[in-house]
């Protein structure tokens, strides 16, 4: 049996097609894993945001309370 150039090219095309299918198969798993990782990072960033914003909200409310308190004191002082 002799190998003609068309037979060799056909074999190479088949090999490339099989390798392309394998690569696409792996790409599907990589994309799914990246989606899972991005969801985990999003959840982690939300948790960090809540941890950081709680004290900031508390200090903001405390400052608002202090400003209101001092304004009321100043109004009472001006009335006298």
Backbone as CSV, one residue per row, in Angstrom:
resi,resn,N_x,N_y,N_z,CA_x,CA_y,CA_z,C_x,C_y,C_z
1,UNK,0.841,-1.175,0.000,0.000,0.000,0.000,0.889,1.241,0.000
2,UNK,0.619,2.098,-0.913,1.396,3.331,-1.012,0.571,4.486,-0.477
3,UNK,1.274,5.395,0.145,0.612,6.582,0.697,0.713,7.713,-0.312
4,UNK,-0.423,8.206,-0.702,-0.435,9.343,-1.611,-0.560,10.620,-0.781
5,UNK,-0.150,11.739,-1.332,-0.224,13.000,-0.569,-1.649,13.342,-0.109
6,UNK,-2.637,12.980,-0.884,-4.012,13.271,-0.468,-4.405,12.433,0.744
7,UNK,-3.917,11.188,0.803,-4.200,10.335,1.966,-3.535,10.889,3.226
8,UNK,-2.299,11.359,3.075,-1.588,11.934,4.223,-2.304,13.200,4.707
9,UNK,-2.719,14.048,3.756,-3.429,15.283,4.132,-4.763,14.957,4.807
10,UNK,-5.451,13.964,4.323,-6.723,13.567,4.926,-6.490,13.070,6.355
11,UNK,-5.444,12.298,6.573,-5.105,11.827,7.912,-4.759,12.983,8.841
12,UNK,-4.018,13.958,8.331,-3.682,15.137,9.131,-4.936,15.947,9.478
13,UNK,-5.840,16.092,8.527,-7.093,16.813,8.792,-7.912,16.109,9.879
14,UNK,-7.941,14.800,9.818,-8.676,14.034,10.835,-8.018,14.206,12.199
15,UNK,-6.685,14.144,12.241,-5.969,14.326,13.506,-6.216,15.722,14.078
16,UNK,-6.197,16.736,13.221,-6.452,18.111,13.668,-7.881,18.242,14.169
17,UNK,-8.820,17.637,13.505,-10.216,17.715,13.937,-10.400,17.057,15.304
18,UNK,-9.773,15.917,15.512,-9.874,15.242,16.813,-9.237,16.102,17.898
19,UNK,-8.082,16.677,17.629,-7.426,17.538,18.625,-8.263,18.787,18.911
20,UNK,-8.887,19.331,17.894,-9.745,20.502,18.093,-10.953,20.159,18.960
21,UNK,-11.508,19.000,18.767,-12.636,18.558,19.600,-12.184,18.404,21.053
22,UNK,-11.010,17.841,21.259,-10.487,17.676,22.621,-10.248,19.040,23.266
23,UNK,-9.676,19.968,22.520,-9.419,21.311,23.055,-10.729,22.002,23.411
24,UNK,-11.722,21.933,22.572,-13.013,22.553,22.862,-13.674,21.913,24.081
25,UNK,-13.508,20.625,24.238,-14.038,19.921,25.399,-13.408,20.467,26.684
26,UNK,-12.104,20.680,26.647,-11.412,21.219,27.812,-11.791,22.679,28.050
27,UNK,-12.000,23.433,27.005,-12.393,24.837,27.146,-13.737,24.946,27.858
28,UNK,-14.636,24.032,27.589,-15.941,24.048,28.279,-15.741,23.910,29.779
29,UNK,-14.896,22.995,30.211,-14.653,22.819,31.645,-13.946,24.028,32.246
30,UNK,-13.031,24.622,31.495,-12.333,25.814,31.994,-13.316,26.954,32.190
31,UNK,-14.223,27.151,31.253,-15.207,28.236,31.368,-16.130,28.001,32.555
32,UNK,-16.562,26.779,32.757,-17.432,26.472,33.896,-16.698,26.738,35.204
33,UNK,-15.439,26.336,35.287,-14.653,26.586,36.498,-14.456,28.084,36.723
34,UNK,-14.219,28.837,35.663,-14.055,30.284,35.806,-15.343,30.942,36.295
35,UNK,-16.486,30.443,35.837,-17.759,30.987,36.325,-17.926,30.725,37.810
36,UNK,-17.563,29.518,38.250,-17.650,29.196,39.675,-16.721,30.091,40.489
37,UNK,-15.517,30.291,39.986,-14.552,31.133,40.694,-15.053,32.572,40.757
38,UNK,-15.614,33.070,39.657,-16.108,34.457,39.662,-17.279,34.610,40.629
39,UNK,-18.132,33.612,40.753,-19.227,33.683,41.728,-18.688,33.704,43.151
40,UNK,-17.687,32.877,43.416,-17.095,32.854,44.760,-16.445,34.189,45.087
41,UNK,-15.744,34.772,44.126,-15.108,36.076,44.347,-16.166,37.142,44.577
42,UNK,-17.271,37.083,43.825,-18.352,38.042,44.017,-18.952,37.915,45.413
43,UNK,-19.198,36.693,45.862,-19.735,36.487,47.212,-18.752,36.974,48.272
44,UNK,-17.481,36.702,48.071,-16.470,37.147,49.018,-16.396,38.671,49.062
45,UNK,-16.468,39.308,47.911,-16.417,40.772,47.892,-17.653,41.373,48.556
46,UNK,-18.807,40.740,48.405,-20.007,41.224,49.097,-19.840,41.115,50.609
47,UNK,-19.281,40.008,51.072,-19.074,39.833,52.508,-18.077,40.854,53.053
48,UNK,-16.996,41.085,52.307,-16.009,42.080,52.736,-16.641,43.468,52.759
49,UNK,-17.462,43.747,51.765,-18.140,45.046,51.709,-19.046,45.246,52.916
50,UNK,-19.801,44.221,53.279,-20.679,44.364,54.443,-19.869,44.515,55.722
51,UNK,-18.747,43.800,55.824,-17.909,43.905,57.018,-17.321,45.311,57.137
52,UNK,-16.951,45.896,56.006,-16.369,47.230,56.038,-17.426,48.324,56.196
53,UNK,-18.598,48.128,55.624,-19.608,49.180,55.653,-20.359,49.261,56.974
54,UNK,-20.455,48.172,57.707,-21.167,48.215,58.989,-20.542,49.215,59.945
55,UNK,-19.232,49.165,60.196,-18.652,50.178,61.091,-18.768,51.593,60.534
56,UNK,-18.640,51.730,59.222,-18.765,53.062,58.632,-20.176,53.610,58.807
57,UNK,-21.169,52.767,58.638,-22.552,53.203,58.847,-22.788,53.580,60.303
58,UNK,-22.215,52.801,61.211,-22.378,53.112,62.628,-21.722,54.446,62.977
59,UNK,-20.533,54.706,62.467,-19.877,55.990,62.745,-20.637,57.131,62.096
60,UNK,-21.194,56.903,60.922,-21.989,57.932,60.263,-23.219,58.279,61.105
61,UNK,-23.895,57.274,61.610,-25.066,57.515,62.455,-24.668,58.202,63.752
62,UNK,-23.528,57.799,64.324,-23.067,58.439,65.552,-22.733,59.911,65.304
63,UNK,-22.101,60.199,64.182,-21.791,61.595,63.860,-23.058,62.399,63.630
64,UNK,-24.034,61.824,62.946,-25.310,62.518,62.746,-25.989,62.794,64.083
65,UNK,-25.951,61.824,64.982,-26.548,62.007,66.303,-25.845,63.120,67.063
66,UNK,-24.495,63.139,66.987,-23.736,64.175,67.683,-24.017,65.557,67.095
67,UNK,-24.095,65.650,65.766,-24.379,66.943,65.133,-25.762,67.430,65.551
68,UNK,-26.749,66.553,65.521,-28.097,66.936,65.950,-28.107,67.361,67.414
69,UNK,-27.376,66.631,68.247,-27.315,66.949,69.671,-26.716,68.337,69.887
70,UNK,-25.600,68.609,69.193,-24.949,69.914,69.362,-25.781,71.039,68.761
71,UNK,-26.506,70.773,67.692,-27.376,71.803,67.119,-28.513,72.124,68.076
72,UNK,-29.074,71.113,68.702,-30.131,71.357,69.672,-29.590,72.130,70.862
73,UNK,-28.410,71.802,71.317,-27.794,72.530,72.429,-27.544,73.985,72.036
74,UNK,-27.087,74.197,70.787,-26.814,75.556,70.337,-28.105,76.345,70.234
75,UNK,-29.193,75.730,69.787,-30.492,76.421,69.709,-30.990,76.797,71.095
76,UNK,-30.845,75.911,72.051,-31.259,76.199,73.408,-30.414,77.317,74.003
77,UNK,-29.133,77.308,73.672,-28.237,78.322,74.206,-28.561,79.690,73.598
78,UNK,-28.931,79.727,72.301,-29.258,81.001,71.645,-30.576,81.551,72.169
79,UNK,-31.514,80.686,72.547,-32.795,81.158,73.065,-32.636,81.827,74.410
80,UNK,-31.697,81.384,75.214,-31.495,81.981,76.536,-30.862,83.310,76.344
